[in-house]
Amino acid sequence: MLFGRKKKNPIKIADKKVEKWMYTTCGYCSTGCSIEVGIDAQNKAVATRGVASADVNRGKLCIKGIFETDIFEASGRGKEPLIRESIYDDYREVEWDKALDKAGAEIQRIQEKYGRDSFAIVSTGQLLTEEFYTLGKLSRGVIGTNNYDGNTTLCMASAVSGYKRSFGSDGAPGCYEDFENTNCLIAFGSNLPEQHPIIYWRMREAREKRRFPLIVVDPRVTMFAQFADMHLPITPGTDVVLLNSLMHVILAEGLEDREYINKYTNGIEDVEACVKDYDPVSAAKICGIDEDTIRTVARLYGKAGAAMSIWTMGINQSTHGSDGVVGINNLNLITGNIGKPGGTSLSITGQCNAMGTREWSSCSGLPGYRYLENPQDREDVGKFWGVDPEFFPKKRGLTETDIFPAIETGQIKGLWLIATNPMTSMPNTARIRKTLEKLECLIVQDSYRDVETTEYAHIFFPGAVWAEKEGVFTNTERRVNIVRKVTEPYANSKSDLWIISEMAKRFAQGKNVVFPDTPSKVFDEMRELSRGRMLDISGMSHDKLEKQRGLQWPCRDGEIDADGNTVGDQRLYMDGKFQHADGKAKLIPLPFIDNNEVPDEEYPFWLNSGRLVEHFHTRTKTGKVGNCNKYSPTPFMEMNPDAASELGVAHMSYVRVVSKRGDAVVLVQLTQRVPHNMVFIPFHFHDCVNRLTLGLLDPHSRQPAFKQNAVRIEHVDQQEAATMNVELRKF
Amino acid sequence: MFQVRDDEPKYAFLSDPDVREKNVHGKFIELVEKSSTLHGQSLYINNDAGVGDNPNRYKQHGFHFTADNCIACHACEAACSEKNDNPAHLAFRSVGYVEGGTYPAYQRMNISMACNHCDNPVCLKGCPTRAYTKFAEYGAVLQDPDICFGCGYCTWVCPYNAPQLDPVKGQVSKCNMCVDRLEAGLKPACVSACLGGALEFGVIENTPENRDQAKLNIPGFPTTDITHPNIRFQQKRSLPREMNRPDSMPLKYHRDDAQGKYVPVVDEAKGKPQRQWNLRKLLGSHENAHIIFTLCAQTVIGAFMLLMFGPGLGLSAVVTVKSEAFLPLFATLFVVLAVGMFKLNMHLGKPMRFYRGFNNWRLSPVSREIAGVSLFFGGMVGYGFFTTLINYELITLPFIQWLATASALAAILGGVVGFYYMYKLYRIPARPYWNHWQTGSSFVATALMLGSALILLVGGLVSGAQFMANMLPQLAWVVFAGIALEGIGLVAHARDLKQQGGEGAASHFEQRTRFGNAYVLRNVLLLLNLLLVAVLAAGLFTQPATVAALSIVAVLSILVMAIISRALFYVLVIPTTMPGAFFWRNRAFEEHARKTGLANMPQVGVVPDSH
């Protein structure tokens, strides 16, 4: 010591006494980070660290991943199955068998009385792929309802739809390594540092080594927008106009890749005709980006050689979501930026396994990117499962966002919700409450007893969470990675795979169909179903995934590198061969129709919503992890100080926000991050922003437009507002 | 030793190929000579006797923060709290921010800050228990919570809000520089976790790879001349002329072109335009123990000194009261000071460790204050006791008188030392509102006003109104002098705060707004008291009953004034800490969470009030 105590005590530094580190994959967003969980002598998960040799995160973790083990024993976890006769009774704890029997009987009663499709199943992007696959088998092959969808309709449906329309199939064509090869990056409605901090880190590292232009399109001045070389503060809901105008300039100035267009795409003439109307002068008036900027960006992108676009909810959550994705794909197709290093359309995905549900859950069709509409697919899957192909519907049924209106009007009488929380996540909360009230039977399967939907449920199944079970996730860059079980399920909760398989036994047909009892056996089935397809995982196994810290599909059996390691393709469509019948990509014209709810005299502010880095979705996880939750423990709203001073609204005071749907009370944070006519409210909080949202549906993807709504701001009694705010916060 | 993984990524390893000889302040970076006995010793981290093989083990290390890059993703804070197993309400590292400009030319600059392991660790010097050590290894300033008794003085003196007082455990803990990782050649956990490319760590003055600045300051960072913190910055992006804080501190940062840096100025937009009371906040704070202790101690020391030196100064009233009411007077002094000391001790996080308060008498004004006041207390009790023995002729041995005199001398010495360091300990550069001579003038004023008032009251109670009327003219002038001194001090204080700007001016702004009504009331009372006491001193009233009644009114009024004054002293201080965020490290939100009950959910990260 230099000075201080002469007689030193030993230095004490927290020691969590980790006995062993167990490999698993993070269960928050779909970046797909590999985590090691430290287990102590009492078999308790006490520590986390990023896996250094994993290519995705290279030893790093974000705040949520760092505290992920805190979710195992968080407050509000479901302990025992619960049932009740009606939603005004109290729940009773029952044995699993009894709860499953009741659920099975209720599903069959409703189906017999009102028809097979009168019972709907809405799942999630949170389960393991093996569980999705099994749920698909149960829903499509045993229960036989065509009203089966996932909550991915709220986040990724537009990306899926756009990919399918352009390329003939879902599946992100690029990868994170593209950052290291690109010469220009445009981020549309993506706040990477906040939403996907690890992907941001990969991007930033690449950009520190080799500086390339970064353009961020976002109506808010996010941290990402600040760090961009050019920030385009676009008018909400007008991305298609900007994209059309960028293409206008590229085509008008001959910056397109004519060879690529001719060789690999159809439809250039229609696009050329359409974008004629979107010269920068006209487009600027609609999208709010000046004509010079549009030209500069278009030239930069057109001349880059390798240019890539990423996007998130700013594009997807709009009535032009699918069109926006198609527009981005168009832009990349005409510049020849698909399937090459540094040139891609990369949808940055939300949930840990949104990709897995898209690939294997049969929500929008049949497993492995197969379609109900395709007789051969029905035949193949029917045979493989031992189900009469005629049992399958010949056309996809309702999406999540159409299932709720069908409950509202009585076509659907029963609902099974799995790991999703529409009470907080769906637009227009009041309407969702009214809808859920009408159900004859609502089954809620969730890790949390305090998920708000249990207010309207008849049956509650406590599910195991994240690494309390085993299976795989697919991340944004098509990398399949393994979640190892690091701890036993909490109390009497069970893995979703077990619950789904047990449910199958309650149905006559379920006894004829095989439901493997371990995740790896389920994975074997999927592997067989994938052989020879674009979505080929035949080269993978659970153990290989752990050894190689995840593998990207397509990953064909027998393809290995010089070291004998299995390899997958980094990119799709490298050969210019697409999944449409003619093998070409489609260029689709995108005329813009302005159907956004726009501010008017009565509701003068745009309402925008979005994510905070410390929270995940509806806060059922992070709302209980103090070291995450403390950074935003209560709802707030960003508001421009100039607008606030006109209304006499002060920083850190409560206001009432009113839309045509309802109202919400929030704490005001004054900041110039938002424009004078816009407010921003994070979407994580229950009974908050979605009391206000309209959520008009995209015609292609049926995804709601969460980010384009009009509201007004009113004063409230501060004391009353504060009291109410506390009452509304159970966590 | 800390386990390094076989595949530990490169970015996690320390890399200081070249090292400078001296830091910018001219201090050697090599902390001890090669021959020093401090070389080669184990840090005994969790009793591990191993010695790290880090080649730069004896060089001062520090953080490097590229403010241009920080994205406020909280990964550093999370990695720190995960490693140190900290609950939600406690954090060794925090990210705050400042923002400015107009949409869309808006900029936010985030600041991630932990302990800066300063060259001049004021925490170490201030800590009365010697819980702090500045190690020759890495220059780390480490604090041992097992020694700490939870007084929180280090949290007052640190300009960077590094030491964290945990109200649940009643002790301070802080950033330990991850010395366990350093021993193994790894960067601290926060640095290894950084996702924005903002946080770096190494031997001080080294500019990390791909960075080209290592400057001392960025907007929002408190002045570095107090402690010479071991942190360097890069901040090249041009920022708007004015940067605001999202928290409730009435401060913003304004670019001063002459100085070439941003200086803190009052943010009037934050305060309520009208004056407010906020009485609950004013009188219900954690600092109540200090209000009671300082008032009690100053009153008693003041009264005792008057009793000792009054006769010599011609205050005949004191002679009379000493002979007429000695025992009640000393009993009262004993009770008042005992109450004050008890309150002070009980406010400690760990009151049973009170005896550690003397440990750092070489460096800490707190230790010296405690030592002085304790000596005074002992001396005063001894003097009172022995004098009573003499007065009642209970024991008439000659050395009793000697003991009484020795006790009095001890009390005088202790009183002077205790009083001086009681003042000195508030002269904290990181707390500009206190760091003014007015703190001293106010303490002396209190001693004069309340000390003489106490003598007057006790005398009156024991010997009646006539007696009081006789004593009054002399003592009233002492009270008058006290009030006048307080007034002069306050005028100078307000003037200087406004002139110096920054945190001091912000305190003064809060004084006129958030606590404006109490401030005005105190000032009005001061003038009225001055007038009333002058009238009494001038002897305009002679009727004993009237004089007694007016005296009691005056004493009560002075007491109210003194309490408000002292409460303002504690509640108004604004430390020179870095800015917070909208929820985290925002005083207004913490208060709101406590008031509304949000704080009752532990995951809100605010500890509810225990009283």
Interface residues (C-beta under 8 A of the other chain):
Chain A: M1 L2 F3 G4 R5 K8 N9 P10 I11 K12 I13 A14 D15 K16 A47 T48 A52 S53 R58 G59 K60 L61 C62 I63 I66 F67 P193 E194 P197 I198 Y200 W201 R204 E205 E208 V221 M223 A225 Q226 F227 H231 P233 V613 E614 G623 K624 V625 G626 N627 C628 N629 K630 Y631 S632 P633 T634 F636 N640 D642 H651 M652 Q669 T671 Q672 R673 V674 P675 H676 A722 T723 N725 V726 R729 F731
Chain B: R5 D7 E8 P9 Y11 A12 L31 V32 L38 L43 Y44 I45 N46 N47 N69 I71 A72 C73 H74 A75 E77 A78 A79 S81 E82 K83 N84 D85 N86 P87 A88 H89 E99 G100 G101 T102 Y103 P104 Y106 Q107 R108 N110 L124 R130 Y132 T133 K134 F135 A136 G139 L142 D144 P145 D146 I147 N176 C178 V179 D180 S192 A193 L195 G196 G197 N210 P246 S248 K270 L363 A581 F582 F583 W584 N586 A588 F589 H592 A593 K595 T596 G597 L598 M601 P602 Q603 V604 G605 V606
